Amino acid sequence: MIESVNATVLLVDDNAQNLKVLYETLKDRGYHLLIANDGEKALTLANRHNPEVILLDIMMPDLDGYEFLDLKNETLGGEIPVIIVSAKTDTDSIQQAIDKGAYDYISKPFNTRNIINKIRTALGNQDH
């Protein structure tokens, strides 16, 4: 599948280096990229721009990834697939994210090819 030039991907992580790696991985693939360094900003961007996919860290100050998922589901519903990208690799953390509506879960450090494939799959499962 060819990535859609029109697909908007929201990148959410409080670590600037992680955001940079994600941005560099995706910038030349035709995606429109939005960047948020916290859950509050991410929620605002998601409500304003309605991205097709969200890549979300769990461990963030103020509004963490789990709280973001709860608020996103309340305000936007469950249509936007959220792929968790987190250093939390324990079964309980993964299950909690899935229970809150996460589409998929990728552990850090991540493989860039895996990120690209997960986004492609998420986009392929949506009606455009």
C-alpha positions as CSV (number, residue, x, y, z in Angstrom):
1,M,0.0,0.0,0.0
2,I,1.2,3.5,-0.8
3,E,1.0,6.0,2.0
4,S,-1.6,8.7,1.4
5,V,-0.1,12.2,0.9
6,N,-3.2,13.4,2.7
7,A,-2.9,11.2,5.8
8,T,-2.3,13.3,9.0
9,V,-0.2,11.6,11.7
10,L,-0.1,13.1,15.2
11,L,3.2,12.4,17.0
12,V,3.0,12.7,20.8
13,D,6.0,12.3,23.1
14,D,7.5,14.5,25.9
15,N,11.0,13.5,24.8
16,A,12.3,15.8,22.0
17,Q,14.7,13.2,20.7
18,N,12.0,10.6,20.3
19,L,9.8,13.2,18.5
20,K,12.8,14.0,16.2
21,V,13.4,10.3,15.3
22,L,9.7,9.8,14.6
23,Y,9.5,13.0,12.5
24,E,12.6,12.1,10.5
25,T,11.3,8.6,9.9
26,L,8.0,9.8,8.5
27,K,8.7,13.2,7.0
28,D,9.6,12.0,3.5
29,R,6.8,9.5,3.2
30,G,4.0,11.8,2.3
31,Y,2.4,12.2,5.7
32,H,1.2,15.5,7.1
33,L,2.8,15.5,10.6
34,L,1.6,17.2,13.7
35,I,3.8,17.3,16.8
36,A,2.8,17.5,20.5
37,N,5.1,17.3,23.5
38,D,2.3,16.6,26.0
39,G,-1.1,15.1,26.2
40,E,-3.0,18.4,26.6
41,K,-1.5,19.8,23.4
42,A,-2.1,16.5,21.6
43,L,-5.8,16.6,22.6
44,T,-6.1,20.1,21.2
45,L,-4.4,19.2,17.9
46,A,-6.4,16.0,17.6
47,N,-9.7,17.9,18.1
48,R,-8.6,20.6,15.6
49,H,-7.1,18.5,12.9
50,N,-8.7,15.1,13.2
51,P,-5.6,13.0,12.3
52,E,-5.9,9.6,10.7
53,V,-3.4,8.0,13.1
54,I,-1.9,9.0,16.5
55,L,1.5,7.8,17.7
56,L,1.4,8.2,21.5
57,D,3.8,7.9,24.4
58,I,2.4,6.7,27.7
59,M,4.7,8.2,30.3
60,M,4.2,12.0,30.0
61,P,3.8,14.7,32.7
62,D,0.4,16.2,33.5
63,L,-1.8,14.2,31.0
64,D,-0.3,10.8,30.4
65,G,-1.1,8.5,27.5
66,Y,-3.8,6.6,29.4
67,E,-5.6,9.8,30.3
68,F,-5.2,11.0,26.8
69,L,-6.9,7.8,25.5
70,D,-9.8,8.3,27.9
71,L,-10.3,12.0,26.9
72,K,-9.8,11.2,23.2
73,N,-12.5,8.6,23.4
74,E,-14.9,11.0,25.1
75,T,-14.3,13.9,22.7
76,L,-13.5,12.2,19.4
77,G,-14.7,8.7,19.8
78,G,-12.7,5.6,18.9
79,E,-12.4,6.0,15.2
80,I,-8.8,7.4,15.1
81,P,-6.3,4.5,15.6
82,V,-3.8,5.2,18.4
83,I,-0.5,3.4,18.2
84,I,1.3,3.4,21.6
85,V,5.0,3.9,21.4
86,S,6.3,3.4,24.9
87,A,9.2,2.1,27.1
88,K,6.6,0.4,29.3
89,T,6.8,-3.2,28.1
90,D,5.1,-5.0,31.0
91,T,1.9,-6.9,30.2
92,D,-0.3,-4.8,32.5
93,S,0.7,-1.6,30.7
94,I,0.1,-3.0,27.3
95,Q,-3.3,-4.5,28.4
96,Q,-4.3,-1.2,30.0
97,A,-3.6,0.7,26.8
98,I,-5.5,-1.9,24.7
99,D,-8.4,-1.8,27.1
100,K,-8.6,2.0,26.8
101,G,-8.8,1.6,23.0
102,A,-5.3,1.7,21.7
103,Y,-5.1,0.2,18.2
104,D,-1.6,-1.2,18.7
105,Y,1.5,-1.1,20.9
106,I,5.1,-0.7,20.0
107,S,7.9,-0.9,22.6
108,K,10.8,1.5,22.7
109,P,13.4,1.4,21.4
110,F,11.4,1.0,18.3
111,N,12.3,-0.3,14.8
112,T,11.5,2.4,12.2
113,R,10.2,-0.2,9.7
114,N,7.8,-1.5,12.4
115,I,6.5,2.0,12.9
116,I,5.9,2.5,9.2
117,N,4.2,-0.9,8.9
118,K,1.9,-0.2,11.8
119,I,0.8,3.1,10.4
120,R,0.2,1.5,7.0
121,T,-1.9,-1.2,8.6
122,A,-3.9,1.4,10.6
123,L,-4.5,3.5,7.6
124,G,-5.5,0.4,5.5
125,N,-8.2,-0.5,8.1
126,Q,-9.9,2.9,7.8
127,D,-12.5,4.0,5.3
128,H,-11.2,6.9,3.4
